[in-house]
Amino acid sequence: METTVKEMLHDIIENPVFDEKVIDCYFAYNYIQIVDHTHLNLKQFKSHIQKLKSLIARVEVEVLNCASNDKSVFTKHLVRSILKDGSKHTHKVFAEFVIKDGKIVKCEELTFLIEGSEAGKDLGSVVM
């Protein structure tokens, strides 16, 4: 399961292209994400990813820690982004991914801006 989460971070977050089919490979139709008090369903999550692709020129995810049990994967990871306006942001993310039948069904996430301007504070939950 840890491999699934790491591959998802690479294939969706680091990928500069929005690809709904790739999202559907990793996430269940009833997916729910709670990030910094914002609740997103799968449709809203796809909108979030699409919005990120419109704002970010380059992004890198570094998984610092990862632990799992029979249903969840917990990560602490850094997300380093360079926006299309040239600004740089680094977020520290703590996330629990719940996986059922090989798909991510839920993610609870706290995202902290540790470098960058206030304009990048809400990158973890921004939607179209």
N, C-alpha and C positions, 0 to 999 in steps of 0.2 A: 504493500500500500504506500509506503514511503516513496518508492520509485514512481508510482502513479502521480503523486503530488509534485514531485520534483520535475517530472516530464511535463506536467500541466503548466507549471510556472515557466518553463522554457518555451513550450509550444504555443502558449497563449499570451503570457505577459511579455516575454522577451521578443516574441515574433512581431515585427513591425507591421504586419498585415492582419487586418481583421478577417477572420474566417469562421463563420458561424458553424460550419460543419465540424471544425476542430473542437469548438466549444461543446457541441452536442456529443462528441466522443467521450468527453470527460465528465460532463455534468448531467444529472438526472433531470427529467422534465419538470419535476416538482422542487427543484433546487431553491434553497433559501440562503441568503447571505445577510449577516448582521455585521456591519462595519461601522465603528464609531457612532453607534446609536442610529444608524440608517439601515432600514430593512429593504432588501432587494429580492425580487423573485427572479426566475431565469430570464424573462424578457428584459427586465430592468438591468440585470447583470450584463446581458449582451449589449445593451445601450451604454452601460458603464465602460465596457471594453472598447466599444466603437469610439466613444468620446476620448478615452485615453489615447487611442491611435491617432486621433485628430490633433492632439496636443503635444504628444511626445515624439521627439526625433529618434531617441535612443534610450533603451532601458536595460538594466542588468540586475538580475536577482542573485544574491548570494545567500544560500541557506547556511546559517551559523549553527543551528541545532535542530535536530529532528528526533522525535520519539513517537512511538505508536503503540496501540493495543489492538484488540481484535476488531474494533470498529472505527477508530479515530487515528488521525495523524496530527501531531502538534508540531508547529515549526516556529522558530525565531529566525527571521530573515531580513536582510537589508535589500531595499529597492533603490537603486541609483538611477535617476532619470535626468536626461537633458531634454528640456522642452524645445519646441520649434522656435521659440523666441530667444534661445541660447541660455536661459537660466538653468541652473543645476539644483537638484533636490535629492536628498537622501531621506528615506523613511525606514524606521525600524518597525517591523510587523510581527505581532504575535498572533498566531492563527491556529484554530482547531478545525480540521477538515473531517467531516463524518462521511464515511463511505459505506454504501450498501449495494450489493450486487455489482460491484466493480465501478460504480459511478459515485461522484461526489454529490451528496444530497443536501449538505449544509456546511456553511463556513461561518464561524464566529471569529471576528478579527478586530484587533486594536492596532491602529496605525499611528505612529508618532513621527512627526517631522523633526529630524535631528539636524538637518542642514538645508538651507534654502529660504526663500521668502515666504511670507504668509500666503501668497497667491498659490503656493503648492500644497498648502496644509490639507486640503480636501481631495487630493488626487485619489485617495483610497476609496472614495464614495461618489465622486462626480458622475453625473449621468447627462445624456443629451438633453 
